[in-house]
């Protein structure tokens, strides 16, 4: 990905609702040229979509937890994501290297809900869990620096 496209992606990551005219001004392109570039970035799958950034406390989900899960039987099929897919409180599931198989991002209203959810995940997922409760989130969803020569 060339430098201009990286710049466009970085600006859109900060403000996905920016107008093409303003985006063009920031990256030094005309409105039509920046629109074409964004369309190509979308077609290539570099930009996968646009979303609202939600204040979870304001919508009634102030408790965030990270939960690692490990199957009780390591020789069993690795289908934990499928077994847990219908649990709405799990908002992300990452396959990880290390002692755990997956890390789950959980959002709930109260500690009691988290406790009940832990039991449900252990039973439904046939797995052990280790949970970390998030005390505060100074920042999240940073794009970071994009590499000049991405792999893939």
Residue, then its C-alpha position, 0 to 999 in steps of 0.5 A: x500500500x502506498x503512502x497516500x493510501x496509508x494516509x487516507x486509511x489513517x484519517x478515516x480510522x480517526x473519523x470515518x464520517x469525514x466528507x470526501x472534500x475534507x478528506x481530500x484537503x487533508x491528504x492533498x487530493x481532489x474530492x473525486x480522486x480521494x473518492x476513487x481511492x477510498x472506493x478502491x481501498x474498500x474493494x481491496x478489503x483494506x477498509x472493511x466498513x464504518x461503525x459508530x464508536x459507542x460509549x458502553x457506560x452510557x448504553x448501560x454496559x459499564x463492566x468490561x472484562x477479558x476472559x481467556x478460555x481453554x477447553x477441558x479436553x485439549x484433544x476435543x474438536x476446537x469449536x469453542x467459538x461456535x459453541x459460544x457464538x450465541x452469547x450476546x455479552x461476548x463482543x469479540x473472540x480472538x484465537x491466541x497463542x499461549x496457554x489459552x486458546x481464546x480471549x473473549x471481550x465481555x460487556x455486561x451491566x453488573x458483576x453478578x451478570x459477569x458471574x452468571x455469564x462465567x458459569x454459562x460460558x464454562x458449561x456451554x463451552x466445555x472450558x475453563x476460564x480466567x477473567x480480568x476485569x477492566x477498571x478503566x480504558x484510557x484509550x482503545x481502537x488505535x490504528x497505530x502506524x501502518x507498515x510501508x510494506x505490509x505482508x500479504 
